[in-house]
Amino acid sequence: ENREALPLAGFVKDKGSHPTHKGIIVSLYEEGMQPPDIARRTGHSLDAVDRYLSDYERVKLLIRRGNAPSDIPGLIGRGKVIVGQYVKILRQYHPELFAAKDRQR
């Protein structure tokens, strides 16, 4: 009602830095909310929401292809912090993308 993003379970449990609006938008997407609804709920334009989700999907694709998270900011032209948030969200919602690499450690 007051255009504030509500804390999501994953962020309430997180002891680290607070998520950016991009991280909140991507988490809502992963929870099944459609982009127009995300835009309304967060007070962002649909174009902005689509751009954030597109970047997130690019990160997901690169992780799926075996790229190291540390290489992705340079590959997609986005900052380390936001790519790090996207990777954290991917680990939460798609742990299978990291299972083989985690076993190799």
Protein Blocks (a to p, Z undefined) as FASTA:
>chain_A
ZZpacddfklmmpmbdcddfklmmmmmmmnopafklmmmmnopafklmmmmmmmmmmmmm
mmmnopafklmmmmnopafklmmmmmmmmmmmmmmlmmmmmmmZZ
